[in-house]
Amino acid sequence: MARNGLGLSVRELARLSDVNKATIVRTEAGLPVRRGTLACIRTALEEAGAEFFVCPATGKAAVALCT
C-alpha cells in the first residue's frame, strides 16, 4: 500500500489530500469513492514520492515508491 510504504498515517494522508480520514479508510478497503476524491488522494501520494503506472506484464495499475 502506497500510504504505508511512504510512512504516512491515515490521518496524515487525509490532511495532505484534503479529504476525510474515513474516506481514506474506505478507499483502502476497496469501497467506491468519487473520481475527484481519488484524484486528490493520488496527487497527495505523488507529491509524497509515489509514482503510479500500468504494469506491462499484467495491464494493472501499480505503484513505485521513490523515497
MILUM-828583 format. One record per residue: residue number from 1; x, y, z of N, C-alpha, C, CB in turn. Coordinates in pm, 1 decimal. Glycine has a CB too. Layout:
N
<pt nr="NUM" n_xx="X" n_yy="Y" n_zz="Z" ca_xx="X" ca_yy="Y" ca_zz="Z" c_xx="X" c_yy="Y" c_zz="Z" cb_xx="X" cb_yy="Y" cb_zz="Z"/>
...
***
This chain:
67
<pt nr="1" n_xx="84.4" n_yy="-116.0" n_zz="0.0" ca_xx="0.0" ca_yy="0.0" ca_zz="0.0" c_xx="90.0" c_yy="123.8" c_zz="0.0" cb_xx="-96.6" cb_yy="-1.0" cb_zz="121.7"/>
<pt nr="2" n_xx="61.9" n_yy="214.7" n_zz="-91.3" ca_xx="148.1" ca_yy="332.0" ca_zz="-109.9" c_xx="158.2" c_yy="416.8" c_zz="16.5" cb_xx="96.0" cb_yy="417.4" cb_zz="-224.4"/>
<pt nr="3" n_xx="46.5" n_yy="439.9" n_zz="82.3" ca_xx="46.9" ca_yy="524.3" ca_zz="201.5" c_xx="143.3" c_yy="470.4" c_zz="306.1" cb_xx="-93.9" cb_yy="534.6" cb_zz="260.3"/>
<pt nr="4" n_xx="130.4" n_yy="343.5" n_zz="334.9" ca_xx="213.9" ca_yy="280.6" ca_zz="436.6" c_xx="360.5" c_yy="280.9" c_zz="393.9" cb_xx="166.6" cb_yy="137.2" cb_zz="463.5"/>
<pt nr="5" n_xx="385.5" n_yy="250.7" n_zz="267.6" ca_xx="522.5" ca_yy="248.6" ca_zz="216.2" c_xx="591.1" c_yy="383.6" c_zz="225.6" cb_xx="522.8" cb_yy="202.5" cb_zz="73.4"/>
<pt nr="6" n_xx="512.6" n_yy="489.0" n_zz="217.5" ca_xx="567.2" ca_yy="623.9" ca_zz="230.2" c_xx="576.1" c_yy="670.5" c_zz="374.9" cb_xx="483.1" cb_yy="720.7" cb_zz="151.3"/>
<pt nr="7" n_xx="531.2" n_yy="584.8" n_zz="466.4" ca_xx="538.3" ca_yy="619.4" ca_zz="608.2" c_xx="432.4" c_yy="718.7" c_zz="651.8" cb_xx="672.8" cb_yy="674.7" cb_zz="639.7"/>
<pt nr="8" n_xx="321.3" n_yy="725.8" n_zz="577.1" ca_xx="213.5" ca_yy="818.7" ca_zz="611.7" c_xx="105.1" c_yy="747.1" c_zz="691.4" cb_xx="153.2" cb_yy="882.1" cb_zz="484.6"/>
<pt nr="9" n_xx="52.3" n_yy="812.6" n_zz="790.5" ca_xx="-62.9" ca_yy="759.0" ca_zz="862.6" c_xx="-188.9" c_yy="793.9" c_zz="784.3" cb_xx="-70.0" cb_yy="815.3" cb_zz="1008.7"/>
<pt nr="10" n_xx="-299.7" n_yy="731.5" n_zz="819.7" ca_xx="-428.3" ca_yy="764.1" ca_zz="757.4" c_xx="-458.1" c_yy="912.2" c_zz="779.3" cb_xx="-543.2" cb_yy="675.4" cb_zz="815.6"/>
<pt nr="11" n_xx="-436.0" n_yy="959.0" n_zz="898.3" ca_xx="-462.1" ca_yy="1099.8" ca_zz="930.5" c_xx="-375.3" c_yy="1193.8" c_zz="846.5" cb_xx="-437.3" cb_yy="1125.5" cb_zz="1080.0"/>
<pt nr="12" n_xx="-247.2" n_yy="1159.1" n_zz="830.8" ca_xx="-157.8" ca_yy="1244.3" ca_zz="750.9" c_xx="-201.3" c_yy="1249.4" c_zz="604.4" cb_xx="-13.1" cb_yy="1193.3" cb_zz="760.5"/>
<pt nr="13" n_xx="-234.9" n_yy="1133.7" n_zz="548.1" ca_xx="-278.2" ca_yy="1132.4" ca_zz="407.8" c_xx="-409.4" c_yy="1207.6" c_zz="390.6" cb_xx="-293.5" cb_yy="988.0" cb_zz="357.3"/>
<pt nr="14" n_xx="-499.6" n_yy="1194.6" n_zz="485.2" ca_xx="-625.5" ca_yy="1268.5" ca_zz="479.3" c_xx="-598.7" c_yy="1419.0" c_zz="478.4" cb_xx="-716.2" cb_yy="1230.7" cb_zz="598.4"/>
<pt nr="15" n_xx="-507.6" n_yy="1463.3" n_zz="561.6" ca_xx="-473.7" ca_yy="1606.2" ca_zz="567.1" c_xx="-408.3" c_yy="1651.2" c_zz="436.8" cb_xx="-379.9" cb_yy="1635.3" cb_zz="686.3"/>
<pt nr="16" n_xx="-313.5" n_yy="1574.4" n_zz="387.1" ca_xx="-242.5" ca_yy="1610.9" ca_zz="264.4" c_xx="-333.2" c_yy="1613.0" c_zz="141.7" cb_xx="-128.5" cb_yy="1514.7" cb_zz="241.0"/>
<pt nr="17" n_xx="-431.9" n_yy="1523.5" n_zz="139.7" ca_xx="-521.1" ca_yy="1515.1" ca_zz="23.9" c_xx="-649.4" c_yy="1594.8" c_zz="44.0" cb_xx="-555.3" cb_yy="1370.1" cb_zz="-5.0"/>
<pt nr="18" n_xx="-665.7" n_yy="1654.1" n_zz="161.0" ca_xx="-782.2" ca_yy="1736.6" ca_zz="193.2" c_xx="-913.1" c_yy="1657.9" c_zz="182.2" cb_xx="-787.0" cb_yy="1857.9" cb_zz="100.9"/>
<pt nr="19" n_xx="-911.1" n_yy="1534.6" n_zz="234.9" ca_xx="-1032.0" ca_yy="1452.9" ca_zz="242.4" c_xx="-1047.4" c_yy="1402.1" c_zz="385.4" cb_xx="-1026.6" cb_yy="1333.9" cb_zz="140.9"/>
<pt nr="20" n_xx="-1163.8" n_yy="1349.5" n_zz="416.2" ca_xx="-1192.4" ca_yy="1296.7" ca_zz="548.5" c_xx="-1114.0" c_yy="1168.0" c_zz="572.7" cb_xx="-1342.9" cb_yy="1271.7" cb_zz="565.0"/>
<pt nr="21" n_xx="-1073.1" n_yy="1147.3" n_zz="695.9" ca_xx="-999.7" ca_yy="1025.9" ca_zz="732.7" c_xx="-1078.2" c_yy="899.6" c_zz="696.8" cb_xx="-967.9" cb_yy="1026.7" cb_zz="882.5"/>
<pt nr="22" n_xx="-1209.6" n_yy="902.2" n_zz="716.4" ca_xx="-1293.8" ca_yy="786.0" ca_zz="684.0" c_xx="-1289.0" c_yy="754.8" c_zz="535.3" cb_xx="-1439.0" cb_yy="810.7" cb_zz="727.5"/>
<pt nr="23" n_xx="-1269.5" n_yy="856.6" n_zz="452.8" ca_xx="-1260.4" ca_yy="835.3" ca_zz="307.7" c_xx="-1134.2" c_yy="757.5" c_zz="273.0" cb_xx="-1261.9" cb_yy="970.2" cb_zz="232.5"/>
<pt nr="24" n_xx="-1024.9" n_yy="786.9" n_zz="340.3" ca_xx="-900.8" ca_yy="711.9" ca_zz="317.8" c_xx="-923.1" c_yy="565.4" c_zz="355.1" cb_xx="-782.7" cb_yy="772.7" cb_zz="400.5"/>
<pt nr="25" n_xx="-987.0" n_yy="541.5" n_zz="467.6" ca_xx="-1014.4" ca_yy="404.8" ca_zz="512.8" c_xx="-1102.4" c_yy="332.4" c_zz="411.3" cb_xx="-1082.3" cb_yy="405.6" cb_zz="651.9"/>
<pt nr="26" n_xx="-1207.9" n_yy="399.1" n_zz="361.6" ca_xx="-1296.3" ca_yy="337.4" ca_zz="261.5" c_xx="-1220.6" c_yy="306.5" c_zz="132.7" cb_xx="-1415.7" cb_yy="429.6" cb_zz="231.2"/>
<pt nr="27" n_xx="-1136.2" n_yy="398.8" n_zz="91.5" ca_xx="-1058.6" ca_yy="378.1" ca_zz="-30.9" c_xx="-967.8" c_yy="257.3" c_zz="-16.1" cb_xx="-975.5" cb_yy="503.1" cb_zz="-64.6"/>
<pt nr="28" n_xx="-899.5" n_yy="247.6" n_zz="94.4" ca_xx="-808.2" ca_yy="135.5" ca_zz="117.1" c_xx="-882.2" c_yy="3.0" c_zz="130.5" cb_xx="-725.0" cb_yy="160.4" cb_zz="241.6"/>
<pt nr="29" n_xx="-1008.9" n_yy="8.4" n_zz="167.9" ca_xx="-1090.2" ca_yy="-113.7" ca_zz="178.9" c_xx="-1149.1" c_yy="-154.1" c_zz="43.9" cb_xx="-1203.3" cb_yy="-93.5" cb_zz="281.0"/>
<pt nr="30" n_xx="-1126.5" n_yy="-70.8" n_zz="-58.5" ca_xx="-1176.8" ca_yy="-102.5" ca_zz="-191.0" c_xx="-1321.3" c_yy="-62.9" c_zz="-214.5" cb_xx="-1162.1" cb_yy="-246.6" cb_zz="-215.2"/>
<pt nr="31" n_xx="-1375.6" n_yy="21.1" n_zz="-127.0" ca_xx="-1513.6" ca_yy="65.7" ca_zz="-142.4" c_xx="-1520.7" c_yy="181.3" c_zz="-241.9" cb_xx="-1572.7" cb_yy="107.8" cb_zz="-6.2"/>
<pt nr="32" n_xx="-1637.5" n_yy="204.1" n_zz="-300.6" ca_xx="-1650.0" ca_yy="310.8" ca_zz="-400.2" c_xx="-1618.1" c_yy="449.3" c_zz="-343.0" cb_xx="-1790.3" cb_yy="310.8" cb_zz="-457.8"/>
<pt nr="33" n_xx="-1544.3" n_yy="526.4" n_zz="-422.2" ca_xx="-1507.3" ca_yy="662.4" ca_zz="-386.9" c_xx="-1517.7" c_yy="745.5" c_zz="-515.1" cb_xx="-1361.9" cb_yy="669.3" cb_zz="-323.7"/>
<pt nr="34" n_xx="-1557.3" n_yy="870.4" n_zz="-501.9" ca_xx="-1569.5" ca_yy="956.6" ca_zz="-619.7" c_xx="-1435.4" c_yy="972.7" c_zz="-690.8" cb_xx="-1624.2" cb_yy="1094.0" cb_zz="-579.7"/>
<pt nr="35" n_xx="-1444.8" n_yy="986.8" n_zz="-822.9" ca_xx="-1325.0" ca_yy="1001.1" ca_zz="-905.5" c_xx="-1242.0" c_yy="1122.9" c_zz="-864.0" cb_xx="-1363.9" cb_yy="1012.3" cb_zz="-1052.9"/>
<pt nr="36" n_xx="-1307.8" n_yy="1233.4" n_zz="-834.0" ca_xx="-1237.1" ca_yy="1353.8" ca_zz="-791.6" c_xx="-1163.4" c_yy="1334.4" c_zz="-660.8" cb_xx="-1333.3" cb_yy="1468.3" cb_zz="-778.6"/>
<pt nr="37" n_xx="-1224.4" n_yy="1257.5" n_zz="-571.5" ca_xx="-1160.5" ca_yy="1228.0" ca_zz="-442.9" c_xx="-1036.4" c_yy="1143.2" c_zz="-464.6" cb_xx="-1258.6" cb_yy="1155.9" cb_zz="-347.9"/>
<pt nr="38" n_xx="-1046.8" n_yy="1044.2" n_zz="-553.5" ca_xx="-930.3" ca_yy="960.6" ca_zz="-584.7" c_xx="-817.5" c_yy="1044.7" c_zz="-643.4" cb_xx="-968.9" cb_yy="848.4" cb_zz="-682.8"/>
<pt nr="39" n_xx="-853.9" n_yy="1142.2" n_zz="-725.7" ca_xx="-752.7" ca_yy="1229.7" ca_zz="-785.1" c_xx="-679.7" c_yy="1308.5" c_zz="-676.5" cb_xx="-817.4" cb_yy="1326.0" cb_zz="-887.0"/>
<pt nr="40" n_xx="-751.7" n_yy="1356.1" n_zz="-576.3" ca_xx="-689.7" ca_yy="1429.5" ca_zz="-465.1" c_xx="-593.5" c_yy="1340.0" c_zz="-387.2" cb_xx="-797.8" cb_yy="1485.5" cb_zz="-370.6"/>
<pt nr="41" n_xx="-635.2" n_yy="1217.0" n_zz="-362.4" ca_xx="-551.3" ca_yy="1122.4" ca_zz="-288.5" c_xx="-427.2" c_yy="1087.7" c_zz="-370.7" cb_xx="-631.1" cb_yy="993.7" cb_zz="-253.4"/>
<pt nr="42" n_xx="-447.8" n_yy="1061.6" n_zz="-500.4" ca_xx="-334.6" ca_yy="1027.4" ca_zz="-587.1" c_xx="-233.0" c_yy="1142.2" c_zz="-591.6" cb_xx="-384.2" cb_yy="994.3" cb_zz="-729.8"/>
<pt nr="43" n_xx="-280.8" n_yy="1264.0" n_zz="-606.2" ca_xx="-191.5" ca_yy="1379.6" ca_zz="-610.2" c_xx="-109.3" c_yy="1389.7" c_zz="-481.9" cb_xx="-271.8" cb_yy="1508.6" cb_zz="-631.6"/>
<pt nr="44" n_xx="-174.8" n_yy="1371.1" n_zz="-368.4" ca_xx="-103.8" ca_yy="1377.7" ca_zz="-240.1" c_xx="2.3" c_yy="1268.0" c_zz="-230.8" cb_xx="-203.2" cb_yy="1365.3" cb_zz="-122.7"/>
<pt nr="45" n_xx="-31.0" n_yy="1147.8" n_zz="-276.1" ca_xx="65.6" ca_yy="1038.2" ca_zz="-273.6" c_xx="183.1" c_yy="1065.2" c_zz="-367.5" cb_xx="-2.6" cb_yy="906.7" cb_zz="-311.7"/>
<pt nr="46" n_xx="153.8" n_yy="1118.9" n_zz="-486.0" ca_xx="261.3" ca_yy="1150.8" ca_zz="-580.5" c_xx="353.0" c_yy="1258.5" c_zz="-524.1" cb_xx="203.1" cb_yy="1196.5" cb_zz="-715.0"/>
<pt nr="47" n_xx="295.8" n_yy="1358.2" n_zz="-460.0" ca_xx="377.6" ca_yy="1464.3" ca_zz="-401.1" c_xx="463.5" c_yy="1412.1" c_zz="-286.2" cb_xx="288.6" cb_yy="1578.2" cb_zz="-351.7"/>
<pt nr="48" n_xx="419.4" n_yy="1300.9" n_zz="-225.4" ca_xx="495.5" ca_yy="1239.9" ca_zz="-116.1" c_xx="599.8" c_yy="1140.3" c_zz="-166.9" cb_xx="400.8" cb_yy="1170.3" cb_zz="-19.4"/>
<pt nr="49" n_xx="598.3" n_yy="1111.6" n_zz="-300.4" ca_xx="701.2" ca_yy="1023.5" ca_zz="-356.3" c_xx="652.4" c_yy="898.9" c_zz="-426.0" cb_xx="790.8" cb_yy="983.2" cb_zz="-250.6"/>
<pt nr="50" n_xx="523.1" n_yy="881.4" n_zz="-442.7" ca_xx="471.2" ca_yy="763.4" ca_zz="-513.2" c_xx="463.9" c_yy="792.9" c_zz="-663.0" cb_xx="330.5" cb_yy="722.7" cb_zz="-458.4"/>
<pt nr="51" n_xx="487.9" n_yy="691.0" n_zz="-743.5" ca_xx="475.1" ca_yy="703.0" ca_zz="-888.9" c_xx="382.7" c_yy="592.0" c_zz="-937.2" cb_xx="615.1" cb_yy="695.2" cb_zz="-960.1"/>
<pt nr="52" n_xx="272.3" n_yy="630.6" n_zz="-999.5" ca_xx="173.9" ca_yy="533.8" ca_zz="-1048.2" c_xx="199.4" c_yy="503.6" c_zz="-1195.1" cb_xx="30.0" cb_yy="586.7" cb_zz="-1028.2"/>
<pt nr="53" n_xx="181.1" n_yy="376.8" n_zz="-1234.9" ca_xx="199.2" ca_yy="336.5" ca_zz="-1373.8" c_xx="119.1" c_yy="209.5" c_zz="-1399.8" cb_xx="349.4" cb_yy="314.7" cb_zz="-1406.3"/>
<pt nr="54" n_xx="109.8" n_yy="169.6" n_zz="-1526.9" ca_xx="42.8" ca_yy="45.3" ca_zz="-1564.5" c_xx="151.1" c_yy="-59.1" c_zz="-1587.7" cb_xx="-47.8" cb_yy="63.9" cb_zz="-1692.6"/>
<pt nr="55" n_xx="138.3" n_yy="-172.3" n_zz="-1520.9" ca_xx="234.3" ca_yy="-281.1" ca_zz="-1533.7" c_xx="221.4" c_yy="-343.0" c_zz="-1673.5" cb_xx="211.8" cb_yy="-388.8" cb_zz="-1422.5"/>
<pt nr="56" n_xx="327.9" n_yy="-345.4" n_zz="-1752.4" ca_xx="318.8" ca_yy="-400.0" ca_zz="-1887.3" c_xx="283.3" c_yy="-549.1" c_zz="-1889.8" cb_xx="449.2" cb_yy="-378.1" cb_zz="-1959.3"/>
<pt nr="57" n_xx="325.3" n_yy="-621.4" n_zz="-1789.9" ca_xx="301.2" ca_yy="-766.3" ca_zz="-1787.6" c_xx="155.4" c_yy="-800.8" c_zz="-1757.9" cb_xx="390.9" cb_yy="-832.1" cb_zz="-1684.1"/>
<pt nr="58" n_xx="91.7" n_yy="-721.4" n_zz="-1672.9" ca_xx="-45.7" ca_yy="-754.8" ca_zz="-1628.9" c_xx="-150.2" c_yy="-657.3" c_zz="-1678.5" cb_xx="-51.9" cb_yy="-760.0" cb_zz="-1478.7"/>
<pt nr="59" n_xx="-108.3" n_yy="-537.0" n_zz="-1716.4" ca_xx="-204.0" ca_yy="-434.1" ca_zz="-1755.5" c_xx="-275.2" c_yy="-371.3" c_zz="-1636.7" cb_xx="-305.5" cb_yy="-492.0" cb_zz="-1849.8"/>
<pt nr="60" n_xx="-231.2" n_yy="-403.6" n_zz="-1514.9" ca_xx="-293.6" ca_yy="-349.6" ca_zz="-1394.8" c_xx="-213.8" c_yy="-230.2" c_zz="-1342.4" cb_xx="-305.1" cb_yy="-458.4" cb_zz="-1286.4"/>
<pt nr="61" n_xx="-285.3" n_yy="-146.9" n_zz="-1266.9" ca_xx="-219.1" ca_yy="-32.6" ca_zz="-1205.8" c_xx="-119.6" c_yy="-79.9" c_zz="-1100.8" cb_xx="-322.1" cb_yy="62.8" cb_zz="-1143.4"/>
<pt nr="62" n_xx="-8.6" n_yy="-7.1" n_zz="-1093.4" ca_xx="96.2" ca_yy="-40.3" ca_zz="-996.5" c_xx="153.8" c_yy="90.8" c_zz="-943.5" cb_xx="208.9" cb_yy="-130.2" cb_zz="-1061.2"/>
<pt nr="63" n_xx="231.6" n_yy="80.2" n_zz="-839.0" ca_xx="291.2" ca_yy="198.9" ca_zz="-779.0" c_xx="435.6" c_yy="169.1" c_zz="-740.8" cb_xx="210.1" cb_yy="245.3" cb_zz="-655.2"/>
<pt nr="64" n_xx="523.2" n_yy="267.1" n_zz="-764.5" ca_xx="661.2" ca_yy="260.7" ca_zz="-719.8" c_xx="680.6" c_yy="371.7" c_zz="-618.1" cb_xx="761.8" cb_yy="273.9" cb_zz="-839.4"/>
<pt nr="65" n_xx="759.9" n_yy="345.8" n_zz="-517.3" ca_xx="785.1" ca_yy="445.5" ca_zz="-412.7" c_xx="925.4" c_yy="500.8" c_zz="-429.8" cb_xx="767.3" cb_yy="384.1" cb_zz="-270.7"/>
<pt nr="66" n_xx="933.5" n_yy="630.3" n_zz="-444.2" ca_xx="1061.8" ca_yy="699.0" ca_zz="-462.8" c_xx="1090.9" c_yy="778.7" c_zz="-337.3" cb_xx="1060.1" cb_yy="791.9" cb_zz="-589.1"/>
<pt nr="67" n_xx="1142.8" n_yy="711.3" n_zz="-236.5" ca_xx="1171.1" ca_yy="780.2" ca_zz="-110.7" c_xx="1318.6" c_yy="783.0" c_zz="-84.2" cb_xx="1098.8" cb_yy="714.1" cb_zz="5.2"/>
***
